[in-house]
Amino acid sequence: LGSYFINANDIVPFLEMIEEYGRQTRVSVKFTNVDLKQGPPTLFVSVTSSGTFTDIYRFLSLVEAAPYQIKITQTTMQVGTQ
């Protein structure tokens, strides 16, 4: 249960874990906002990712299965040209 929540010392390792999930799934990951809110302490992270639909789906599956309480509040998908 202790690893379920992120304390202030674990924010950087958490973000590195998300980046590693991107590398594992061949998804480009860019953090656009990281904000620690107080009362109750909550870490808000905005991420922009790009890749194939399959790769992004795998990336989101890894994020969802991470050993933390993670809530995805918004997603937007766009078809782009590369």
Buried (B, 14 or more C-beta within 10 A) or exposed (E): EEEEEBEEEBBEEBBEBBBEBBEEBEBEBEEEEBEEEEEEEEBEBEBEBBBEEEBBEBBBEBBEEEEBEBEEEEEEEEEEEE
